[in-house]
């Protein structure tokens, strides 16, 4: 949260091309995902393997995170 308050970029990518949102989705961190989404994180950002945060959440069984990342109807 402090990093976001200090202006950290939500779309920074690591060496695998993953954004903070992808990493949070992979690990099931709902609170962090909510904060990143509030700051405008791109849910469709793909990493180097072509996977998006939603894929990582589903692959790792984080159902609540999957719900957060699904497109709103």
N, C-alpha and C positions, 0 to 999 in steps of 0.2 A: 504494500500500500504506500509506504513512504517513497519507494522508487517512482511510483506513478505520480505521486504528489510533487516530486522533484522534476518531473518531466521526462521520465524514462519512456522510450518509444515502445509501443505495444507490438510493433511489427519487426522488431529486431530479430535476426535469425542466427541460430548457432551453426556449427559446422555441418550439421545434418539438414539445415534449412528449416528447422523447427522454430516457431515463434513461442513466446511465453504461453499463449493460449494452447498450443499443441502439447506442450510439456505438462501444463496443468490438467488438460483433458486426459492425457496418458496416465497421470497419477490420481485422477479423480478428485481434484481440489475444487469443490463447488464454490467456496467463498472467493477464491482467487479468480475463477472463471467469471463470476458475477462482476467483480471489479474490473476485469479486463474488458468485458462486454460493455460496461458503462462508459469506459474510456474509448470505445470505438474499435476494439480489436476485430479483425477480419476473420469471420468464422469459415470462410472459404479459402484461406491461405493454405497453399500446398507446400509440403516439404520436398526435399530432393527425391523422395520415393513416390511423389504424387499423392500423398495421403494428407487429408485434412483433419482438423481437431476432432470432428465428429467420428471419423473412422477410428482414431486412437481411443476415444472414450468407449465406443462399442466393442472394439477388439479386447479391451481390458475389463469389460463387464461393469462399467460405471453407468448404470441406468439413469440415475438422476442427472448426471452430466449430459448424457445423450439427450434428455428432455430439454435441457438448457440450450443446447446447440442446434436443435432441429429448427428448421424455418417455421416462423409463426404463420398460422392459417387465419 
